[in-house]
Every structure is written in C-alpha cells, then in structure tokens.
C-alpha cells in the first residue's frame, strides 16, 4: 500500500498500523488479530484505489463431478485386504512387496486397485507386477456407455504404469501432453484422448477449446491438483458443460481419495480410518 499512496492512508509505521486496526493475541505481540470493525474500516479506506475483479468462474458453463464405480471380485479384494492388513504382498514370482510406512502403504494400495504393484528399486526402471485388469475393464465400459462417442477426453493418470496401460489400450487415439504440438492439436479437436499427469497441468495451460470431458483413470488425493487440473477445461473459452469423472474401485483406498476431495478432510485421518 505504501507504494500506491506513499503512506497517505495508513502511514509509514507498521507498529502504528497494527495498533490502529489489530490487537495482540500473545504476550510478546508476535501474533495479531483484527479488531471488531477493523476489516470494514480497512476496506473503506482502500476502496478508491483497489479494483475488485469479478469472479469470472460465475460466467463459466456448469462443472459436473461424477464417479464411475467398479468392483474387484471377492478373491482379488481379499488379496487387497491382506496387503492392507500386513503391509506386505507376495507376487507371483515369490517377491515380497513391502510397505515400510503408511505413505508407502497408501501408494501400494492405490497401485493394487489399479491392477499392478511396483517392485523395489529406482523409479525409472523398477519392475511392474501385473495383478488384474478390472480398472481397464471399467474404462472400456465407461467409454462404451458414453452418450457422445465423438467427444474428446482429457485423461489424467497418476502412475507411469497407468500411463503405459492407457497407451496400450487406447492405441493411436491416445497422445501424451508432453509430445510436441499436442496442446495445439488438442485445441484444434484432432486428439481423441489426451493423456496427462495432474501435476503437469500447470495454471497457464488452456485446453478449453479441445473438449469438455475429464476422466481420472485413478483418483488424486490433492484437492488443489484436482481443482487446477479440471480448470484446464473449465475456464474462459469453454462453451460446454464440463463433465469430470473419476474411476473408483469400491472398498479400496480410491473411496477415501474421492472423499478427501469432496469433504476436504485430512488424508492421514482418512487413511487410518481405512486401515482400521
């Protein structure tokens, strides 16, 4: 504010400013809380030099969030629950996949729900143990049941193994966002399935012209990642209702993940609840 008005409204002293509109909440006066009516007075004094931009999202088409739920058969769910209980799972070649802590276990349970487990080792070349195809079956079913078979879909994946599965399943119709020219080709309507990791969907990335449907091959924990990824389509320039769907494996950590997004509850508390 000092740069805007040279101290005309609030002076040049931080101490005087704090004493005028706030009060200390600790003995050493490190923490301050605003006085009753202080916020109103602050806004009144700056209203002539501050522009309050309208919330542009109010003018956007509707954003609809959905879940496409699927089940693993009971024998596979029993194996999932063994991993959840013991933090270890023995794969078909006799290798023990071990989760050393809660964070690793959460990731392993997500992998299991997606049909695979990573072995130990460097993330760039670690072995992928295939367990089942129930998530890919759900994806095929979801794609077959769409009302509009011609619409393009922005698909988010979490693990590299999921990305590789999507490429194998969708073939030449799938293009990775990082490929040269992919963004322009998507916005021109020339890509049927654009594959992307949520953290690669940066704030400035505009994909609104290429489609209006988002699919999470597996749910994401981070509400910020979820919101920002959806905003690649749900933004200025979007003309249609945006449909966001997450593939959710029933009775697995996937359900906690979508609850984290919906309720914004703490991930750690949700995961402990799942383990109990």
TIRO-429507 format. One record per residue (C-alpha): residue number from 1; x, z, y. Coordinates in nm, 3 decimals, decimal comma. Layout:
+-----+---------+---------+---------+
:   n :       X :       Z :       Y :
+-----+---------+---------+---------+
: NUM :       X :       Z :       Y :
...
+-----+---------+---------+---------+
//
This chain:
+-----+---------+---------+---------+
:   n :       X :       Z :       Y :
+-----+---------+---------+---------+
:   1 :   0,000 :   0,000 :   0,000 :
:   2 :   0,291 :   0,072 :   0,233 :
:   3 :   0,391 :  -0,294 :   0,202 :
:   4 :   0,042 :  -0,407 :   0,301 :
:   5 :  -0,029 :  -0,195 :   0,606 :
:   6 :   0,302 :  -0,028 :   0,695 :
:   7 :   0,162 :   0,317 :   0,619 :
:   8 :  -0,134 :   0,287 :   0,856 :
:   9 :  -0,396 :   0,411 :   0,610 :
:  10 :  -0,214 :   0,671 :   0,402 :
:  11 :   0,103 :   0,743 :   0,595 :
:  12 :   0,457 :   0,725 :   0,464 :
:  13 :   0,479 :   1,061 :   0,289 :
:  14 :   0,397 :   1,081 :  -0,082 :
:  15 :   0,361 :   1,460 :  -0,058 :
:  16 :   0,108 :   1,438 :   0,225 :
:  17 :  -0,083 :   1,165 :   0,039 :
:  18 :  -0,109 :   1,378 :  -0,274 :
:  19 :  -0,221 :   1,685 :  -0,082 :
:  20 :  -0,487 :   1,485 :   0,103 :
:  21 :  -0,662 :   1,334 :  -0,199 :
:  22 :  -0,543 :   1,526 :  -0,505 :
:  23 :  -0,475 :   1,880 :  -0,627 :
:  24 :  -0,202 :   2,006 :  -0,864 :
:  25 :  -0,303 :   2,091 :  -1,221 :
:  26 :   0,015 :   2,274 :  -1,318 :
:  27 :   0,231 :   2,542 :  -1,158 :
:  28 :   0,525 :   2,310 :  -1,090 :
:  29 :   0,300 :   2,046 :  -0,933 :
:  30 :   0,414 :   1,773 :  -1,170 :
:  31 :   0,059 :   1,672 :  -1,257 :
:  32 :  -0,219 :   1,598 :  -1,011 :
:  33 :  -0,592 :   1,526 :  -1,038 :
:  34 :  -0,807 :   1,359 :  -0,776 :
:  35 :  -1,023 :   1,582 :  -0,556 :
:  36 :  -1,401 :   1,557 :  -0,564 :
:  37 :  -1,491 :   1,262 :  -0,347 :
:  38 :  -1,128 :   1,159 :  -0,318 :
:  39 :  -1,178 :   0,837 :  -0,511 :
:  40 :  -1,465 :   0,734 :  -0,285 :
:  41 :  -1,259 :   0,801 :   0,025 :
:  42 :  -0,960 :   0,609 :  -0,111 :
:  43 :  -1,175 :   0,306 :  -0,185 :
:  44 :  -1,340 :   0,325 :   0,157 :
:  45 :  -1,006 :   0,320 :   0,334 :
:  46 :  -0,873 :   0,015 :   0,150 :
:  47 :  -1,190 :  -0,194 :   0,121 :
:  48 :  -1,099 :  -0,413 :   0,417 :
:  49 :  -0,768 :  -0,529 :   0,267 :
:  50 :  -0,848 :  -0,536 :  -0,105 :
:  51 :  -1,029 :  -0,822 :  -0,276 :
:  52 :  -1,234 :  -0,718 :  -0,576 :
:  53 :  -1,226 :  -1,018 :  -0,809 :
:  54 :  -1,542 :  -1,081 :  -1,007 :
:  55 :  -1,524 :  -1,020 :  -1,381 :
:  56 :  -1,504 :  -1,381 :  -1,498 :
:  57 :  -1,597 :  -1,286 :  -1,855 :
:  58 :  -1,951 :  -1,229 :  -1,731 :
:  59 :  -1,983 :  -1,606 :  -1,692 :
:  60 :  -1,847 :  -1,694 :  -2,037 :
:  61 :  -2,056 :  -1,804 :  -2,334 :
:  62 :  -2,158 :  -1,539 :  -2,586 :
:  63 :  -1,894 :  -1,391 :  -2,819 :
:  64 :  -2,031 :  -1,302 :  -3,165 :
:  65 :  -1,827 :  -1,095 :  -3,412 :
:  66 :  -1,911 :  -1,114 :  -3,781 :
:  67 :  -1,776 :  -1,009 :  -4,120 :
:  68 :  -1,772 :  -1,222 :  -4,433 :
:  69 :  -1,755 :  -0,965 :  -4,711 :
:  70 :  -1,643 :  -1,028 :  -5,066 :
:  71 :  -1,575 :  -0,818 :  -5,375 :
:  72 :  -1,294 :  -0,789 :  -5,622 :
:  73 :  -1,416 :  -0,739 :  -5,980 :
:  74 :  -1,410 :  -0,382 :  -6,108 :
:  75 :  -1,094 :  -0,422 :  -6,316 :
:  76 :  -0,899 :  -0,552 :  -6,016 :
:  77 :  -1,043 :  -0,281 :  -5,791 :
:  78 :  -0,930 :  -0,022 :  -6,047 :
:  79 :  -0,574 :  -0,156 :  -6,014 :
:  80 :  -0,604 :  -0,140 :  -5,635 :
:  81 :  -0,712 :   0,223 :  -5,662 :
:  82 :  -0,413 :   0,300 :  -5,885 :
:  83 :  -0,183 :   0,173 :  -5,612 :
:  84 :  -0,378 :   0,374 :  -5,357 :
:  85 :  -0,351 :   0,691 :  -5,568 :
:  86 :   0,006 :   0,666 :  -5,695 :
:  87 :   0,180 :   0,466 :  -5,418 :
:  88 :   0,336 :   0,255 :  -5,692 :
:  89 :   0,224 :  -0,054 :  -5,881 :
:  90 :   0,394 :  -0,223 :  -6,175 :
:  91 :   0,369 :  -0,602 :  -6,153 :
:  92 :   0,371 :  -0,849 :  -6,440 :
:  93 :   0,750 :  -0,871 :  -6,477 :
:  94 :   0,785 :  -0,493 :  -6,502 :
:  95 :   0,899 :  -0,441 :  -6,142 :
:  96 :   0,768 :  -0,129 :  -5,968 :
:  97 :   0,640 :  -0,195 :  -5,618 :
:  98 :   0,683 :   0,138 :  -5,440 :
:  99 :   0,531 :   0,255 :  -5,112 :
: 100 :   0,764 :   0,520 :  -4,968 :
: 101 :   0,533 :   0,635 :  -4,691 :
: 102 :   0,180 :   0,597 :  -4,555 :
: 103 :   0,265 :   0,299 :  -4,333 :
: 104 :   0,416 :   0,107 :  -4,624 :
: 105 :   0,124 :   0,200 :  -4,848 :
: 106 :  -0,124 :   0,072 :  -4,591 :
: 107 :   0,060 :  -0,261 :  -4,581 :
: 108 :   0,078 :  -0,280 :  -4,961 :
: 109 :  -0,295 :  -0,216 :  -4,990 :
: 110 :  -0,361 :  -0,494 :  -4,740 :
: 111 :  -0,139 :  -0,725 :  -4,942 :
: 112 :  -0,320 :  -0,633 :  -5,263 :
: 113 :  -0,657 :  -0,706 :  -5,102 :
: 114 :  -0,519 :  -1,048 :  -5,006 :
: 115 :  -0,409 :  -1,123 :  -5,362 :
: 116 :  -0,034 :  -1,054 :  -5,365 :
: 117 :   0,240 :  -0,795 :  -5,327 :
: 118 :   0,579 :  -0,839 :  -5,166 :
: 119 :   0,879 :  -0,726 :  -5,366 :
: 120 :   1,168 :  -0,533 :  -5,218 :
: 121 :   1,439 :  -0,698 :  -5,014 :
: 122 :   1,486 :  -0,892 :  -4,696 :
: 123 :   1,150 :  -1,005 :  -4,550 :
: 124 :   1,280 :  -1,361 :  -4,513 :
: 125 :   1,333 :  -1,418 :  -4,886 :
: 126 :   1,160 :  -1,138 :  -5,078 :
: 127 :   0,964 :  -1,227 :  -5,388 :
: 128 :   0,588 :  -1,269 :  -5,370 :
: 129 :   0,395 :  -1,142 :  -5,672 :
: 130 :   0,061 :  -1,318 :  -5,709 :
: 131 :  -0,224 :  -1,090 :  -5,822 :
: 132 :  -0,556 :  -1,270 :  -5,770 :
: 133 :  -0,739 :  -1,544 :  -5,580 :
: 134 :  -1,051 :  -1,360 :  -5,465 :
: 135 :  -0,973 :  -1,392 :  -5,096 :
: 136 :  -0,913 :  -1,764 :  -5,127 :
: 137 :  -1,240 :  -1,793 :  -5,320 :
: 138 :  -1,412 :  -1,614 :  -5,030 :
: 139 :  -1,252 :  -1,852 :  -4,780 :
: 140 :  -1,366 :  -2,156 :  -4,976 :
: 141 :  -1,717 :  -2,015 :  -4,994 :
: 142 :  -1,719 :  -1,935 :  -4,623 :
: 143 :  -1,607 :  -2,287 :  -4,534 :
: 144 :  -1,863 :  -2,446 :  -4,767 :
: 145 :  -2,152 :  -2,244 :  -4,624 :
: 146 :  -2,088 :  -2,327 :  -4,258 :
: 147 :  -2,377 :  -2,496 :  -4,082 :
: 148 :  -2,144 :  -2,731 :  -3,894 :
: 149 :  -1,884 :  -2,874 :  -4,129 :
: 150 :  -1,721 :  -3,074 :  -3,850 :
: 151 :  -1,620 :  -2,783 :  -3,626 :
: 152 :  -1,255 :  -2,691 :  -3,585 :
: 153 :  -1,142 :  -2,339 :  -3,671 :
: 154 :  -0,863 :  -2,123 :  -3,532 :
: 155 :  -0,744 :  -1,921 :  -3,832 :
: 156 :  -0,534 :  -1,607 :  -3,792 :
: 157 :  -0,317 :  -1,476 :  -4,075 :
: 158 :  -0,121 :  -1,152 :  -4,100 :
: 159 :   0,143 :  -1,215 :  -4,368 :
: 160 :   0,369 :  -1,515 :  -4,427 :
: 161 :   0,238 :  -1,523 :  -4,784 :
: 162 :  -0,113 :  -1,564 :  -4,643 :
: 163 :   0,007 :  -1,847 :  -4,421 :
: 164 :   0,160 :  -2,023 :  -4,720 :
: 165 :  -0,162 :  -1,978 :  -4,918 :
: 166 :  -0,365 :  -2,129 :  -4,634 :
: 167 :  -0,134 :  -2,430 :  -4,607 :
: 168 :  -0,158 :  -2,489 :  -4,982 :
: 169 :  -0,537 :  -2,451 :  -4,984 :
: 170 :  -0,622 :  -2,649 :  -4,668 :
: 171 :  -0,359 :  -2,919 :  -4,707 :
: 172 :  -0,306 :  -3,174 :  -4,432 :
: 173 :  -0,604 :  -3,041 :  -4,236 :
: 174 :  -0,403 :  -2,726 :  -4,151 :
: 175 :  -0,145 :  -2,724 :  -3,871 :
: 176 :   0,073 :  -2,434 :  -3,756 :
: 177 :   0,051 :  -2,344 :  -3,388 :
: 178 :   0,431 :  -2,346 :  -3,359 :
: 179 :   0,452 :  -2,711 :  -3,461 :
: 180 :   0,546 :  -2,944 :  -3,177 :
: 181 :   0,241 :  -3,073 :  -2,993 :
: 182 :  -0,003 :  -2,855 :  -3,189 :
: 183 :  -0,161 :  -2,696 :  -2,882 :
: 184 :  -0,232 :  -3,031 :  -2,718 :
: 185 :  -0,360 :  -3,185 :  -3,040 :
: 186 :  -0,591 :  -2,888 :  -3,097 :
: 187 :  -0,735 :  -2,909 :  -2,747 :
: 188 :  -0,787 :  -3,282 :  -2,799 :
: 189 :  -1,001 :  -3,200 :  -3,102 :
: 190 :  -0,760 :  -3,353 :  -3,353 :
: 191 :  -0,683 :  -3,045 :  -3,565 :
: 192 :  -0,938 :  -2,908 :  -3,810 :
: 193 :  -0,762 :  -2,580 :  -3,892 :
: 194 :  -0,505 :  -2,433 :  -3,654 :
: 195 :  -0,306 :  -2,151 :  -3,817 :
: 196 :  -0,163 :  -1,875 :  -3,602 :
: 197 :  -0,040 :  -1,516 :  -3,619 :
: 198 :  -0,232 :  -1,291 :  -3,376 :
: 199 :   0,088 :  -1,179 :  -3,204 :
: 200 :   0,176 :  -1,544 :  -3,138 :
: 201 :  -0,146 :  -1,590 :  -2,943 :
: 202 :   0,002 :  -1,498 :  -2,605 :
: 203 :  -0,205 :  -1,413 :  -2,300 :
: 204 :  -0,145 :  -1,751 :  -2,136 :
: 205 :  -0,234 :  -1,964 :  -2,438 :
: 206 :  -0,551 :  -2,165 :  -2,369 :
: 207 :  -0,716 :  -2,316 :  -2,677 :
: 208 :  -1,072 :  -2,319 :  -2,544 :
: 209 :  -1,113 :  -2,696 :  -2,548 :
: 210 :  -1,036 :  -2,738 :  -2,917 :
: 211 :  -1,305 :  -2,528 :  -3,080 :
: 212 :  -1,530 :  -2,225 :  -3,069 :
: 213 :  -1,481 :  -2,061 :  -3,408 :
: 214 :  -1,222 :  -1,799 :  -3,503 :
: 215 :  -1,151 :  -1,679 :  -3,856 :
: 216 :  -0,931 :  -1,383 :  -3,952 :
: 217 :  -0,807 :  -1,451 :  -4,304 :
: 218 :  -0,750 :  -1,077 :  -4,319 :
: 219 :  -0,847 :  -0,822 :  -4,051 :
: 220 :  -0,600 :  -0,685 :  -3,797 :
: 221 :  -0,554 :  -0,319 :  -3,704 :
: 222 :  -0,475 :  -0,363 :  -3,336 :
: 223 :  -0,775 :  -0,382 :  -3,105 :
: 224 :  -0,552 :  -0,539 :  -2,838 :
: 225 :  -0,428 :  -0,808 :  -3,078 :
: 226 :  -0,786 :  -0,878 :  -3,183 :
: 227 :  -0,916 :  -0,899 :  -2,827 :
: 228 :  -0,631 :  -1,113 :  -2,698 :
: 229 :  -0,639 :  -1,347 :  -2,997 :
: 230 :  -1,012 :  -1,405 :  -2,951 :
: 231 :  -0,951 :  -1,473 :  -2,583 :
: 232 :  -0,757 :  -1,786 :  -2,673 :
: 233 :  -1,100 :  -1,947 :  -2,725 :
: 234 :  -1,330 :  -1,710 :  -2,538 :
: 235 :  -1,204 :  -1,788 :  -2,189 :
: 236 :  -1,261 :  -2,018 :  -1,891 :
: 237 :  -1,320 :  -2,371 :  -2,010 :
: 238 :  -1,513 :  -2,266 :  -2,320 :
: 239 :  -1,856 :  -2,433 :  -2,325 :
: 240 :  -1,996 :  -2,296 :  -2,650 :
: 241 :  -2,077 :  -1,966 :  -2,814 :
: 242 :  -1,764 :  -1,831 :  -2,983 :
: 243 :  -1,806 :  -1,706 :  -3,340 :
: 244 :  -1,539 :  -1,465 :  -3,468 :
: 245 :  -1,542 :  -1,387 :  -3,841 :
: 246 :  -1,318 :  -1,157 :  -4,046 :
: 247 :  -1,286 :  -1,187 :  -4,423 :
: 248 :  -1,333 :  -0,832 :  -4,554 :
: 249 :  -1,266 :  -0,720 :  -4,911 :
: 250 :  -1,521 :  -0,450 :  -4,994 :
: 251 :  -1,399 :  -0,098 :  -5,086 :
: 252 :  -1,047 :  -0,166 :  -4,961 :
: 253 :  -0,839 :  -0,092 :  -4,655 :
: 254 :  -0,997 :  -0,401 :  -4,495 :
: 255 :  -1,311 :  -0,198 :  -4,425 :
: 256 :  -1,109 :   0,061 :  -4,236 :
: 257 :  -0,939 :  -0,211 :  -4,037 :
: 258 :  -1,263 :  -0,356 :  -3,905 :
: 259 :  -1,390 :  -0,002 :  -3,839 :
: 260 :  -1,080 :   0,053 :  -3,626 :
: 261 :  -1,175 :  -0,249 :  -3,417 :
: 262 :  -1,543 :  -0,160 :  -3,393 :
: 263 :  -1,506 :   0,212 :  -3,327 :
: 264 :  -1,154 :   0,214 :  -3,179 :
: 265 :  -1,077 :   0,520 :  -3,392 :
: 266 :  -0,721 :   0,618 :  -3,472 :
: 267 :  -0,572 :   0,409 :  -3,751 :
: 268 :  -0,389 :   0,706 :  -3,906 :
: 269 :  -0,707 :   0,913 :  -3,936 :
: 270 :  -0,894 :   0,622 :  -4,091 :
: 271 :  -0,621 :   0,559 :  -4,346 :
: 272 :  -0,608 :   0,925 :  -4,450 :
: 273 :  -0,983 :   0,909 :  -4,498 :
: 274 :  -0,939 :   0,605 :  -4,724 :
: 275 :  -0,681 :   0,786 :  -4,937 :
: 276 :  -0,896 :   1,096 :  -4,985 :
+-----+---------+---------+---------+
//
